[in-house]
């Protein structure tokens, strides 16, 4: 049964009043069944980037977890802590990712679940541990053959050495979730590498149907159109990429290189002059 504090916290969160929701979840977590509500409190604090507050809440949830709790709940408490460390931005990256990995491994000691394995794989991938990431994603798929996230992430690992396998994994991911724009974008990139431009274009455009603000799908589509000598189309798509991310030097640089390749040297110089000063300084 939902009590008044829960109801008010849910309503505040749904209304976008996150500060009020956070205070209400914090207050509710002081009552009975505290561990459950500490997860809600910590989850919202994490979403708001209040990392230390979230860490404290999750540590309290682990400490207050009753001995009679199910292995699944004990595991979830630790998965939440791992997810916090995977996402937090206030610590040195390698430290954060290594800590996240430790928590995910501890969580899996209580309950082996595809979502936790996929998170472990993500941490390993970002630590450049391709073997660890591959093993985690493969086990996630073995446990849940319909867990699309693991197929997608495993494809990113395989893309570096086995394009055919990466393609098969992405096609399966798209079968499971046809509206996963990122999967279409990466599959487009793989088709382009495999010299199948028509399929590459189809997937880039599908990615942009799902998410018209997908910068990388836009940039790769522009590149593809340029290689196909569809220069007018390519110019327009490069301009769209710049509109999406005017803060990135790459937006201008790739466009300038394309313009140079079609002998529009003056236009390329003009485009390079638009690179934000901060990005120019970073390049130097």
Steps between C-alpha positions, in 0.01 A plus 500: 500500500638842403515740793466879483874571484549253216209648309626856543856400404378323185281797405784749554737289290247463219440877507875563466535649849809293577615697805167442674492137390851448639405643837186285515688180410763589758231545764325176398827306521515577873190290561423131475633282215778761476722310257239509223449874527870569536536356149238747375670786683847401376377445146354850477808657661713323239275625220553853632878458512511513879750219510608499866139516615410209273799297621398555863144389428610183322751413775221541757273278289766227498558540874129496586407220261318245722649150534174359367524699175503305177831448315350710220448801726845464657642486148302807387639709786851429372404547136372846586832583662688372195281705266571811706876449464461425129327837445656736750718778368659635816774237533795393287359289216704183550427502874127540434486222241709260710279563803188445288642169378562383858140578599356322196708190571379505862139539381537200268616286792142522634301488175622461142283726286536616141470874582778482762722298266443759229601778739811304597579462131462875450743571785751250358469648151573849628803360686623354166446147631350356181518139619321580826236702317444225242461233770247712693289583194505139377382373838226766506378375160516138618285588802256712300506447121267800460713749690562749221745718693752217525482427126561868423794534739659172392482623140706807595770267634492271196505790253871548568595152378205319346267712285285207393428395858435860603253530215313185605478623859364839392245342268380294796490812719284675241268200480452530874461879494439650153501848655853482641641783291856453625498138375398620153775762508773250588365247250516771235865557587572128473321470165704795375823326606378184325449695175120486504410870461130453426447308825721744689290794383180316590617445856635853546168643386309263725717612794406859420132413473518367855714789625534801267767643734739202464822687422714199411241348267477840329878531466541145368215552254667817371826310456322221314324743266834663428660168407205436267564839331158627607667825584203733538329259739825449691546876546151537647548209738840631616332835572236316704777334704651842575158630609468204738847539655641846427727453802702215346801562279432172321171640365692765307814301424326211325292743297812700408681185387204407283496848344872472430441165330261663252733798440303751708813629671368847590182356651709251701709785642183685598364191678824447694489864610170424675657247741434632855814650659481258793510204262787655303698540822436136592635384164820698560 
